[in-house]
Amino acid sequence: MSGNAATELPENRPFSTRLIIERVLAMWVCFLLFRSAFAHVGNPYQFLSAVCGYQMGGRDFALATAMILPFLQLIVAVALVLRIYHAEAWCCGFFTFLGFVAVQVRVLVRGDVISCGCFGENDSQMVGWRTLTVAGSGLLCCGIGALLTAKPRERKTTASLNTRGGYTLIETLVVIAIIALLTGLILSAVQKVRAAAAKQSCQNNVKQLALALHGYHGVYQHFPAGHTNTLDGGKYRFMGWPGRLLPWVEQEALWTKIVDAYATDPNPQSTYLFYQHAPHTRILRTPVTAFICPADGRLPGPNVVYTNIPVTHTSYLGVAGLDRLTPSGLLFLDSTTRFADIRDGTSQTIAIGERPPSSDLHFGWWYRGLGQAGDGSAETILGVRERSSDMSRCPEGPYPYSDGKNEGSCDFLHFWSLHTGGANFAFADGSVRFLLYSANDLMPALASRAGGETNPLQE
């Protein structure tokens, strides 16, 4: 008996060499996983941008990865700490780090210079040998840990099955607490990731519209009219700049329908008979993805408004200047602005900005609308210190650049967005920037094409 006990003692020692090595490896792996996971949960937009930079799949794949991976890291780390499903946790960690190594090797082979998205925005590094070494160390540790915890296959007998131990009450409560914690984190992070994805998609739309403006200028030697009244003999009366950009946002077929609709309209100059012409109404209820911010749950529609016909909207308006009576910007009533007219500098002059449709959806039609007074104001164009008209039934203003709500009855009279803290704006040079609401004092200078201001963004 004493000989057998002496033989079995080293295998039963709580602090065997194998256990110490396995715990040290687990500490390093858990440190990497916890640090990465919490950074990504706290700033999902930065992680989503990093995943998109790897170019391993489309936007849906990047979004799914940004939503799932941080919580997979948390689950693996918690399992290693509590030694729950121990061998499985090591294997899962191994394949997670293997994925990290694989995408970084691909980036290095391509020669790209991008952020690894490793530990959040404040401590991220460019993909290189240093980040590859960190990921490789995690891969190696998980591989060794999986070998150390692997158990040889044993022939199960009826006796062994009957003597299998169950979970204690404390273990059960710990698992429930972890599940509750992760559920709370997931609900919060899912909302953040969805908002981040919507913001990125919105920025892409604004960028596409900015490039479309340049494409239009390249053909016609001027930007499109912000809103049309008498331009070209009123050929496209009451149509805004979004309609004129259709050929440059991959909607040539829809533009052809617009041309045909105006050509066959028996009353093209009429204010209200327009909506009785079937080709116009069919176009009016056709949504265009490039004009819609996915953060707005009311869109794309169509939505039935006071005209009793379905209407689709735009989330982006042209910057007319200071207000509807001071067209000092790029896109205003019957405008034909050229690059040469932008004397303040194209990188310091805004052309397009975000503003969701009005709460009653009466303002913000992308195809054709009157605006406040037949001038397109608050329909497809807007001033940064806009003033209301009698038609809007709102105080005169002026309205500053500030936050708003879909339910706000007069928030359609100023630029704002459904993103937190500010809105996206396209500049005349084609760049897109997210301007905080604290930039309100700079907006008049940014909105003017030739006001004589010098570098308003750096003042």
Contacts in CASP RR format, 6 or more apart in sequence:
PFRMAT RR
TARGET T0000
AUTHOR 0000-0000-0000
METHOD contacts of the structure
MODEL  1
MSGNAATELPENRPFSTRLIIERVLAMWVCFLLFRSAFAHVGNPYQFLSA
VCGYQMGGRDFALATAMILPFLQLIVAVALVLRIYHAEAWCCGFFTFLGF
VAVQVRVLVRGDVISCGCFGENDSQMVGWRTLTVAGSGLLCCGIGALLTA
KPRERKTTASLNTRGGYTLIETLVVIAIIALLTGLILSAVQKVRAAAAKQ
SCQNNVKQLALALHGYHGVYQHFPAGHTNTLDGGKYRFMGWPGRLLPWVE
QEALWTKIVDAYATDPNPQSTYLFYQHAPHTRILRTPVTAFICPADGRLP
GPNVVYTNIPVTHTSYLGVAGLDRLTPSGLLFLDSTTRFADIRDGTSQTI
AIGERPPSSDLHFGWWYRGLGQAGDGSAETILGVRERSSDMSRCPEGPYP
YSDGKNEGSCDFLHFWSLHTGGANFAFADGSVRFLLYSANDLMPALASRA
GGETNPLQE
10 16 0 8 1.000
18 148 0 8 1.000
21 144 0 8 1.000
21 148 0 8 1.000
22 145 0 8 1.000
22 148 0 8 1.000
22 149 0 8 1.000
25 141 0 8 1.000
25 142 0 8 1.000
25 144 0 8 1.000
25 145 0 8 1.000
25 148 0 8 1.000
26 80 0 8 1.000
26 81 0 8 1.000
26 145 0 8 1.000
28 137 0 8 1.000
28 138 0 8 1.000
28 141 0 8 1.000
29 77 0 8 1.000
29 80 0 8 1.000
29 93 0 8 1.000
29 138 0 8 1.000
29 141 0 8 1.000
29 142 0 8 1.000
30 77 0 8 1.000
30 80 0 8 1.000
30 81 0 8 1.000
32 134 0 8 1.000
32 138 0 8 1.000
33 73 0 8 1.000
33 74 0 8 1.000
33 76 0 8 1.000
33 77 0 8 1.000
33 93 0 8 1.000
33 96 0 8 1.000
34 73 0 8 1.000
34 74 0 8 1.000
34 77 0 8 1.000
35 119 0 8 1.000
36 70 0 8 1.000
36 73 0 8 1.000
36 118 0 8 1.000
36 119 0 8 1.000
36 120 0 8 1.000
37 70 0 8 1.000
37 71 0 8 1.000
37 73 0 8 1.000
37 74 0 8 1.000
37 77 0 8 1.000
38 70 0 8 1.000
38 74 0 8 1.000
39 47 0 8 1.000
39 119 0 8 1.000
39 120 0 8 1.000
39 121 0 8 1.000
39 123 0 8 1.000
40 46 0 8 1.000
40 47 0 8 1.000
40 66 0 8 1.000
40 69 0 8 1.000
40 70 0 8 1.000
40 73 0 8 1.000
40 117 0 8 1.000
40 120 0 8 1.000
41 70 0 8 1.000
41 71 0 8 1.000
41 185 0 8 1.000
41 188 0 8 1.000
41 189 0 8 1.000
41 192 0 8 1.000
42 189 0 8 1.000
42 192 0 8 1.000
43 120 0 8 1.000
43 121 0 8 1.000
44 66 0 8 1.000
44 67 0 8 1.000
44 70 0 8 1.000
44 189 0 8 1.000
44 192 0 8 1.000
44 193 0 8 1.000
44 196 0 8 1.000
45 192 0 8 1.000
45 195 0 8 1.000
45 196 0 8 1.000
45 199 0 8 1.000
45 200 0 8 1.000
46 117 0 8 1.000
46 120 0 8 1.000
46 121 0 8 1.000
46 124 0 8 1.000
47 66 0 8 1.000
47 70 0 8 1.000
47 117 0 8 1.000
47 120 0 8 1.000
48 62 0 8 1.000
48 63 0 8 1.000
48 66 0 8 1.000
48 193 0 8 1.000
48 196 0 8 1.000
48 197 0 8 1.000
48 200 0 8 1.000
49 115 0 8 1.000
49 200 0 8 1.000
50 114 0 8 1.000
50 115 0 8 1.000
50 116 0 8 1.000
50 117 0 8 1.000
50 124 0 8 1.000
51 62 0 8 1.000
51 65 0 8 1.000
51 66 0 8 1.000
52 59 0 8 1.000
52 62 0 8 1.000
52 200 0 8 1.000
53 112 0 8 1.000
53 114 0 8 1.000
54 103 0 8 1.000
54 106 0 8 1.000
54 107 0 8 1.000
54 114 0 8 1.000
56 62 0 8 1.000
56 103 0 8 1.000
56 106 0 8 1.000
59 197 0 8 1.000
59 201 0 8 1.000
63 193 0 8 1.000
63 197 0 8 1.000
66 193 0 8 1.000
66 196 0 8 1.000
66 197 0 8 1.000
67 189 0 8 1.000
67 190 0 8 1.000
67 193 0 8 1.000
69 96 0 8 1.000
70 189 0 8 1.000
71 182 0 8 1.000
71 185 0 8 1.000
71 186 0 8 1.000
71 189 0 8 1.000
72 92 0 8 1.000
72 96 0 8 1.000
73 96 0 8 1.000
74 182 0 8 1.000
74 185 0 8 1.000
75 182 0 8 1.000
76 89 0 8 1.000
76 92 0 8 1.000
76 93 0 8 1.000
76 96 0 8 1.000
78 84 0 8 1.000
78 178 0 8 1.000
79 85 0 8 1.000
79 86 0 8 1.000
79 88 0 8 1.000
79 89 0 8 1.000
79 92 0 8 1.000
80 86 0 8 1.000
80 89 0 8 1.000
80 90 0 8 1.000
82 174 0 8 1.000
84 175 0 8 1.000
86 149 0 8 1.000
87 146 0 8 1.000
87 149 0 8 1.000
87 150 0 8 1.000
87 151 0 8 1.000
90 142 0 8 1.000
90 143 0 8 1.000
90 145 0 8 1.000
90 146 0 8 1.000
90 149 0 8 1.000
91 142 0 8 1.000
91 146 0 8 1.000
93 142 0 8 1.000
94 139 0 8 1.000
94 142 0 8 1.000
94 143 0 8 1.000
94 146 0 8 1.000
96 142 0 8 1.000
97 135 0 8 1.000
97 136 0 8 1.000
97 138 0 8 1.000
97 139 0 8 1.000
97 142 0 8 1.000
98 139 0 8 1.000
100 135 0 8 1.000
100 136 0 8 1.000
100 139 0 8 1.000
101 132 0 8 1.000
101 135 0 8 1.000
101 136 0 8 1.000
101 139 0 8 1.000
104 116 0 8 1.000
104 127 0 8 1.000
104 128 0 8 1.000
104 131 0 8 1.000
104 132 0 8 1.000
104 135 0 8 1.000
105 132 0 8 1.000
107 114 0 8 1.000
107 127 0 8 1.000
107 128 0 8 1.000
108 127 0 8 1.000
108 128 0 8 1.000
108 132 0 8 1.000
112 127 0 8 1.000
113 126 0 8 1.000
113 127 0 8 1.000
114 126 0 8 1.000
114 127 0 8 1.000
115 124 0 8 1.000
115 125 0 8 1.000
115 126 0 8 1.000
115 127 0 8 1.000
116 124 0 8 1.000
116 125 0 8 1.000
116 126 0 8 1.000
116 127 0 8 1.000
116 128 0 8 1.000
116 131 0 8 1.000
117 124 0 8 1.000
118 124 0 8 1.000
118 125 0 8 1.000
118 131 0 8 1.000
118 134 0 8 1.000
125 131 0 8 1.000
154 160 0 8 1.000
167 175 0 8 1.000
195 295 0 8 1.000
195 419 0 8 1.000
195 420 0 8 1.000
197 294 0 8 1.000
198 293 0 8 1.000
198 294 0 8 1.000
198 295 0 8 1.000
198 418 0 8 1.000
198 419 0 8 1.000
199 295 0 8 1.000
199 419 0 8 1.000
199 424 0 8 1.000
201 293 0 8 1.000
201 294 0 8 1.000
202 293 0 8 1.000
202 294 0 8 1.000
202 295 0 8 1.000
202 315 0 8 1.000
202 354 0 8 1.000
202 417 0 8 1.000
202 419 0 8 1.000
202 424 0 8 1.000
203 424 0 8 1.000
203 432 0 8 1.000
203 434 0 8 1.000
205 289 0 8 1.000
205 290 0 8 1.000
205 291 0 8 1.000
205 292 0 8 1.000
205 293 0 8 1.000
205 315 0 8 1.000
205 316 0 8 1.000
206 316 0 8 1.000
206 352 0 8 1.000
206 353 0 8 1.000
206 354 0 8 1.000
206 424 0 8 1.000
206 425 0 8 1.000
206 426 0 8 1.000
206 432 0 8 1.000
207 426 0 8 1.000
207 430 0 8 1.000
207 432 0 8 1.000
208 249 0 8 1.000
208 290 0 8 1.000
209 245 0 8 1.000
209 249 0 8 1.000
209 290 0 8 1.000
209 291 0 8 1.000
209 316 0 8 1.000
209 352 0 8 1.000
209 426 0 8 1.000
210 351 0 8 1.000
210 352 0 8 1.000
210 426 0 8 1.000
210 427 0 8 1.000
210 430 0 8 1.000
210 431 0 8 1.000
210 432 0 8 1.000
211 248 0 8 1.000
211 430 0 8 1.000
212 245 0 8 1.000
212 248 0 8 1.000
212 249 0 8 1.000
212 290 0 8 1.000
213 223 0 8 1.000
213 224 0 8 1.000
213 245 0 8 1.000
213 351 0 8 1.000
213 352 0 8 1.000
213 426 0 8 1.000
213 428 0 8 1.000
213 430 0 8 1.000
214 430 0 8 1.000
215 248 0 8 1.000
216 223 0 8 1.000
216 224 0 8 1.000
216 244 0 8 1.000
216 245 0 8 1.000
216 248 0 8 1.000
217 223 0 8 1.000
217 338 0 8 1.000
217 339 0 8 1.000
221 338 0 8 1.000
222 336 0 8 1.000
222 337 0 8 1.000
222 338 0 8 1.000
223 241 0 8 1.000
223 330 0 8 1.000
223 331 0 8 1.000
223 335 0 8 1.000
223 336 0 8 1.000
223 337 0 8 1.000
223 338 0 8 1.000
223 351 0 8 1.000
224 240 0 8 1.000
224 241 0 8 1.000
224 244 0 8 1.000
224 245 0 8 1.000
224 331 0 8 1.000
225 231 0 8 1.000
225 240 0 8 1.000
225 241 0 8 1.000
225 244 0 8 1.000
225 331 0 8 1.000
225 333 0 8 1.000
225 334 0 8 1.000
225 335 0 8 1.000
225 336 0 8 1.000
226 240 0 8 1.000
226 241 0 8 1.000
226 318 0 8 1.000
226 320 0 8 1.000
226 331 0 8 1.000
226 332 0 8 1.000
226 333 0 8 1.000
226 335 0 8 1.000
226 376 0 8 1.000
226 380 0 8 1.000
226 381 0 8 1.000
227 238 0 8 1.000
227 239 0 8 1.000
227 240 0 8 1.000
227 241 0 8 1.000
227 332 0 8 1.000
227 333 0 8 1.000
227 334 0 8 1.000
227 371 0 8 1.000
227 375 0 8 1.000
227 376 0 8 1.000
227 377 0 8 1.000
227 379 0 8 1.000
227 380 0 8 1.000
227 381 0 8 1.000
228 234 0 8 1.000
228 235 0 8 1.000
228 236 0 8 1.000
228 237 0 8 1.000
228 238 0 8 1.000
228 239 0 8 1.000
228 240 0 8 1.000
228 333 0 8 1.000
228 334 0 8 1.000
229 237 0 8 1.000
229 238 0 8 1.000
229 333 0 8 1.000
229 334 0 8 1.000
229 374 0 8 1.000
229 375 0 8 1.000
230 237 0 8 1.000
230 334 0 8 1.000
231 334 0 8 1.000
231 336 0 8 1.000
234 268 0 8 1.000
234 269 0 8 1.000
235 262 0 8 1.000
235 268 0 8 1.000
236 244 0 8 1.000
236 258 0 8 1.000
236 262 0 8 1.000
237 268 0 8 1.000
237 269 0 8 1.000
238 271 0 8 1.000
238 274 0 8 1.000
238 368 0 8 1.000
238 369 0 8 1.000
238 370 0 8 1.000
238 374 0 8 1.000
238 376 0 8 1.000
239 258 0 8 1.000
239 367 0 8 1.000
239 368 0 8 1.000
240 366 0 8 1.000
240 367 0 8 1.000
240 368 0 8 1.000
240 369 0 8 1.000
240 376 0 8 1.000
240 379 0 8 1.000
240 380 0 8 1.000
240 381 0 8 1.000
241 318 0 8 1.000
241 331 0 8 1.000
241 380 0 8 1.000
241 381 0 8 1.000
242 288 0 8 1.000
242 291 0 8 1.000
242 314 0 8 1.000
242 316 0 8 1.000
242 366 0 8 1.000
242 367 0 8 1.000
242 380 0 8 1.000
243 255 0 8 1.000
243 258 0 8 1.000
243 366 0 8 1.000
243 367 0 8 1.000
246 252 0 8 1.000
246 254 0 8 1.000
246 255 0 8 1.000
246 258 0 8 1.000
246 288 0 8 1.000
247 255 0 8 1.000
249 288 0 8 1.000
249 290 0 8 1.000
251 288 0 8 1.000
251 290 0 8 1.000
254 283 0 8 1.000
254 286 0 8 1.000
254 288 0 8 1.000
257 279 0 8 1.000
257 282 0 8 1.000
257 283 0 8 1.000
258 283 0 8 1.000
258 367 0 8 1.000
260 279 0 8 1.000
261 277 0 8 1.000
261 279 0 8 1.000
261 280 0 8 1.000
261 283 0 8 1.000
262 268 0 8 1.000
264 277 0 8 1.000
264 279 0 8 1.000
265 274 0 8 1.000
265 277 0 8 1.000
265 279 0 8 1.000
265 280 0 8 1.000
266 273 0 8 1.000
266 277 0 8 1.000
267 273 0 8 1.000
267 274 0 8 1.000
267 277 0 8 1.000
268 274 0 8 1.000
271 370 0 8 1.000
271 374 0 8 1.000
274 280 0 8 1.000
274 368 0 8 1.000
275 281 0 8 1.000
275 284 0 8 1.000
275 307 0 8 1.000
275 309 0 8 1.000
280 367 0 8 1.000
280 368 0 8 1.000
281 309 0 8 1.000
281 310 0 8 1.000
283 367 0 8 1.000
284 302 0 8 1.000
284 309 0 8 1.000
284 310 0 8 1.000
284 311 0 8 1.000
284 312 0 8 1.000
284 365 0 8 1.000
284 367 0 8 1.000
284 368 0 8 1.000
285 302 0 8 1.000
285 309 0 8 1.000
285 310 0 8 1.000
285 311 0 8 1.000
285 312 0 8 1.000
286 302 0 8 1.000
286 312 0 8 1.000
286 367 0 8 1.000
287 299 0 8 1.000
287 300 0 8 1.000
287 301 0 8 1.000
287 302 0 8 1.000
287 312 0 8 1.000
288 312 0 8 1.000
288 314 0 8 1.000
288 366 0 8 1.000
289 300 0 8 1.000
291 313 0 8 1.000
291 314 0 8 1.000
291 315 0 8 1.000
291 316 0 8 1.000
291 366 0 8 1.000
292 299 0 8 1.000
292 300 0 8 1.000
292 313 0 8 1.000
292 314 0 8 1.000
292 315 0 8 1.000
293 299 0 8 1.000
293 315 0 8 1.000
293 316 0 8 1.000
293 354 0 8 1.000
293 356 0 8 1.000
293 417 0 8 1.000
293 418 0 8 1.000
295 417 0 8 1.000
295 418 0 8 1.000
295 419 0 8 1.000
296 315 0 8 1.000
296 356 0 8 1.000
296 357 0 8 1.000
296 406 0 8 1.000
296 418 0 8 1.000
298 313 0 8 1.000
298 356 0 8 1.000
298 357 0 8 1.000
298 361 0 8 1.000
298 406 0 8 1.000
299 312 0 8 1.000
299 313 0 8 1.000
299 315 0 8 1.000
299 357 0 8 1.000
300 312 0 8 1.000
300 313 0 8 1.000
301 310 0 8 1.000
301 312 0 8 1.000
301 313 0 8 1.000
302 310 0 8 1.000
302 311 0 8 1.000
302 312 0 8 1.000
303 310 0 8 1.000
303 311 0 8 1.000
303 312 0 8 1.000
303 313 0 8 1.000
303 361 0 8 1.000
304 310 0 8 1.000
304 311 0 8 1.000
305 311 0 8 1.000
305 360 0 8 1.000
305 361 0 8 1.000
305 362 0 8 1.000
306 360 0 8 1.000
306 362 0 8 1.000
311 361 0 8 1.000
311 365 0 8 1.000
312 365 0 8 1.000
312 366 0 8 1.000
312 367 0 8 1.000
313 357 0 8 1.000
313 361 0 8 1.000
313 364 0 8 1.000
313 365 0 8 1.000
313 366 0 8 1.000
314 357 0 8 1.000
314 364 0 8 1.000
314 365 0 8 1.000
314 366 0 8 1.000
314 380 0 8 1.000
315 354 0 8 1.000
315 355 0 8 1.000
315 356 0 8 1.000
315 357 0 8 1.000
316 352 0 8 1.000
316 353 0 8 1.000
316 354 0 8 1.000
316 355 0 8 1.000
317 352 0 8 1.000
317 353 0 8 1.000
317 354 0 8 1.000
317 355 0 8 1.000
317 364 0 8 1.000
317 378 0 8 1.000
317 380 0 8 1.000
317 381 0 8 1.000
317 382 0 8 1.000
317 415 0 8 1.000
318 330 0 8 1.000
318 331 0 8 1.000
318 351 0 8 1.000
318 352 0 8 1.000
318 353 0 8 1.000
318 380 0 8 1.000
318 381 0 8 1.000
318 382 0 8 1.000
319 329 0 8 1.000
319 330 0 8 1.000
319 331 0 8 1.000
319 350 0 8 1.000
319 351 0 8 1.000
319 352 0 8 1.000
319 353 0 8 1.000
319 381 0 8 1.000
319 382 0 8 1.000
319 383 0 8 1.000
319 384 0 8 1.000
319 425 0 8 1.000
319 447 0 8 1.000
320 327 0 8 1.000
320 329 0 8 1.000
320 331 0 8 1.000
320 332 0 8 1.000
320 333 0 8 1.000
320 377 0 8 1.000
320 381 0 8 1.000
320 382 0 8 1.000
320 383 0 8 1.000
320 447 0 8 1.000
321 327 0 8 1.000
321 328 0 8 1.000
321 329 0 8 1.000
321 330 0 8 1.000
321 332 0 8 1.000
321 383 0 8 1.000
321 384 0 8 1.000
321 447 0 8 1.000
321 448 0 8 1.000
322 328 0 8 1.000
322 383 0 8 1.000
322 384 0 8 1.000
322 385 0 8 1.000
322 444 0 8 1.000
322 447 0 8 1.000
322 448 0 8 1.000
323 383 0 8 1.000
323 384 0 8 1.000
323 385 0 8 1.000
323 386 0 8 1.000
323 387 0 8 1.000
323 398 0 8 1.000
324 372 0 8 1.000
324 373 0 8 1.000
324 375 0 8 1.000
324 376 0 8 1.000
324 377 0 8 1.000
324 383 0 8 1.000
324 386 0 8 1.000
324 387 0 8 1.000
324 389 0 8 1.000
325 387 0 8 1.000
327 333 0 8 1.000
327 335 0 8 1.000
328 447 0 8 1.000
328 448 0 8 1.000
328 449 0 8 1.000
328 450 0 8 1.000
328 451 0 8 1.000
329 335 0 8 1.000
329 337 0 8 1.000
329 349 0 8 1.000
329 447 0 8 1.000
329 448 0 8 1.000
329 449 0 8 1.000
330 337 0 8 1.000
330 342 0 8 1.000
330 349 0 8 1.000
330 350 0 8 1.000
330 351 0 8 1.000
330 428 0 8 1.000
330 449 0 8 1.000
331 337 0 8 1.000
331 351 0 8 1.000
331 352 0 8 1.000
331 381 0 8 1.000
332 381 0 8 1.000
333 375 0 8 1.000
333 376 0 8 1.000
333 381 0 8 1.000
337 449 0 8 1.000
339 346 0 8 1.000
339 428 0 8 1.000
341 449 0 8 1.000
341 450 0 8 1.000
342 349 0 8 1.000
342 428 0 8 1.000
342 449 0 8 1.000
342 450 0 8 1.000
343 449 0 8 1.000
343 450 0 8 1.000
343 451 0 8 1.000
343 452 0 8 1.000
344 445 0 8 1.000
344 448 0 8 1.000
344 449 0 8 1.000
344 450 0 8 1.000
344 451 0 8 1.000
344 452 0 8 1.000
344 453 0 8 1.000
345 428 0 8 1.000
345 429 0 8 1.000
346 427 0 8 1.000
346 428 0 8 1.000
346 429 0 8 1.000
346 430 0 8 1.000
347 427 0 8 1.000
347 428 0 8 1.000
347 429 0 8 1.000
347 431 0 8 1.000
348 427 0 8 1.000
348 445 0 8 1.000
348 446 0 8 1.000
348 453 0 8 1.000
348 455 0 8 1.000
348 456 0 8 1.000
348 457 0 8 1.000
349 427 0 8 1.000
349 428 0 8 1.000
349 446 0 8 1.000
349 447 0 8 1.000
349 448 0 8 1.000
349 449 0 8 1.000
350 425 0 8 1.000
350 426 0 8 1.000
350 427 0 8 1.000
350 428 0 8 1.000
350 446 0 8 1.000
350 447 0 8 1.000
351 425 0 8 1.000
351 426 0 8 1.000
351 427 0 8 1.000
351 428 0 8 1.000
351 430 0 8 1.000
352 425 0 8 1.000
352 426 0 8 1.000
353 415 0 8 1.000
353 423 0 8 1.000
353 424 0 8 1.000
353 425 0 8 1.000
353 426 0 8 1.000
354 415 0 8 1.000
354 416 0 8 1.000
354 417 0 8 1.000
354 419 0 8 1.000
354 423 0 8 1.000
354 424 0 8 1.000
354 425 0 8 1.000
355 382 0 8 1.000
355 412 0 8 1.000
355 414 0 8 1.000
355 415 0 8 1.000
355 416 0 8 1.000
355 417 0 8 1.000
355 423 0 8 1.000
356 406 0 8 1.000
356 411 0 8 1.000
356 412 0 8 1.000
356 416 0 8 1.000
356 417 0 8 1.000
356 418 0 8 1.000
357 363 0 8 1.000
357 364 0 8 1.000
357 365 0 8 1.000
357 412 0 8 1.000
358 364 0 8 1.000
358 378 0 8 1.000
358 409 0 8 1.000
358 411 0 8 1.000
358 412 0 8 1.000
359 406 0 8 1.000
359 407 0 8 1.000
359 408 0 8 1.000
359 409 0 8 1.000
359 411 0 8 1.000
359 412 0 8 1.000
360 409 0 8 1.000
363 371 0 8 1.000
363 372 0 8 1.000
363 378 0 8 1.000
363 379 0 8 1.000
363 392 0 8 1.000
363 412 0 8 1.000
364 378 0 8 1.000
364 379 0 8 1.000
364 380 0 8 1.000
364 412 0 8 1.000
365 379 0 8 1.000
365 380 0 8 1.000
366 380 0 8 1.000
369 376 0 8 1.000
369 379 0 8 1.000
369 380 0 8 1.000
370 376 0 8 1.000
370 379 0 8 1.000
370 391 0 8 1.000
371 377 0 8 1.000
371 378 0 8 1.000
371 379 0 8 1.000
371 380 0 8 1.000
371 391 0 8 1.000
372 378 0 8 1.000
372 379 0 8 1.000
372 388 0 8 1.000
372 389 0 8 1.000
372 391 0 8 1.000
372 392 0 8 1.000
373 389 0 8 1.000
373 390 0 8 1.000
373 391 0 8 1.000
377 383 0 8 1.000
377 386 0 8 1.000
377 389 0 8 1.000
378 386 0 8 1.000
378 392 0 8 1.000
378 412 0 8 1.000
378 413 0 8 1.000
382 413 0 8 1.000
382 414 0 8 1.000
382 415 0 8 1.000
383 415 0 8 1.000
383 447 0 8 1.000
384 401 0 8 1.000
384 414 0 8 1.000
384 415 0 8 1.000
384 443 0 8 1.000
384 444 0 8 1.000
384 446 0 8 1.000
384 447 0 8 1.000
385 398 0 8 1.000
385 399 0 8 1.000
385 400 0 8 1.000
385 443 0 8 1.000
385 444 0 8 1.000
386 397 0 8 1.000
386 398 0 8 1.000
386 399 0 8 1.000
386 413 0 8 1.000
386 414 0 8 1.000
387 396 0 8 1.000
387 397 0 8 1.000
387 398 0 8 1.000
387 399 0 8 1.000
387 413 0 8 1.000
388 394 0 8 1.000
388 395 0 8 1.000
388 396 0 8 1.000
388 397 0 8 1.000
388 399 0 8 1.000
388 410 0 8 1.000
388 413 0 8 1.000
392 410 0 8 1.000
392 412 0 8 1.000
392 413 0 8 1.000
394 409 0 8 1.000
394 410 0 8 1.000
394 413 0 8 1.000
395 410 0 8 1.000
397 413 0 8 1.000
399 410 0 8 1.000
399 413 0 8 1.000
399 414 0 8 1.000
400 414 0 8 1.000
400 440 0 8 1.000
400 443 0 8 1.000
401 414 0 8 1.000
401 415 0 8 1.000
401 416 0 8 1.000
401 435 0 8 1.000
401 437 0 8 1.000
401 439 0 8 1.000
401 440 0 8 1.000
401 443 0 8 1.000
402 414 0 8 1.000
402 416 0 8 1.000
402 437 0 8 1.000
402 440 0 8 1.000
403 416 0 8 1.000
403 421 0 8 1.000
403 422 0 8 1.000
403 437 0 8 1.000
404 411 0 8 1.000
404 414 0 8 1.000
404 416 0 8 1.000
405 411 0 8 1.000
406 418 0 8 1.000
415 423 0 8 1.000
415 425 0 8 1.000
415 443 0 8 1.000
416 422 0 8 1.000
416 423 0 8 1.000
416 437 0 8 1.000
417 423 0 8 1.000
417 424 0 8 1.000
419 434 0 8 1.000
421 436 0 8 1.000
421 437 0 8 1.000
422 434 0 8 1.000
422 435 0 8 1.000
422 436 0 8 1.000
422 437 0 8 1.000
423 434 0 8 1.000
423 435 0 8 1.000
424 432 0 8 1.000
424 433 0 8 1.000
424 434 0 8 1.000
424 435 0 8 1.000
425 432 0 8 1.000
425 433 0 8 1.000
425 434 0 8 1.000
425 435 0 8 1.000
425 446 0 8 1.000
426 432 0 8 1.000
427 433 0 8 1.000
428 449 0 8 1.000
439 446 0 8 1.000
439 457 0 8 1.000
442 456 0 8 1.000
442 457 0 8 1.000
442 459 0 8 1.000
445 451 0 8 1.000
445 453 0 8 1.000
445 456 0 8 1.000
445 459 0 8 1.000
446 456 0 8 1.000
446 457 0 8 1.000
END
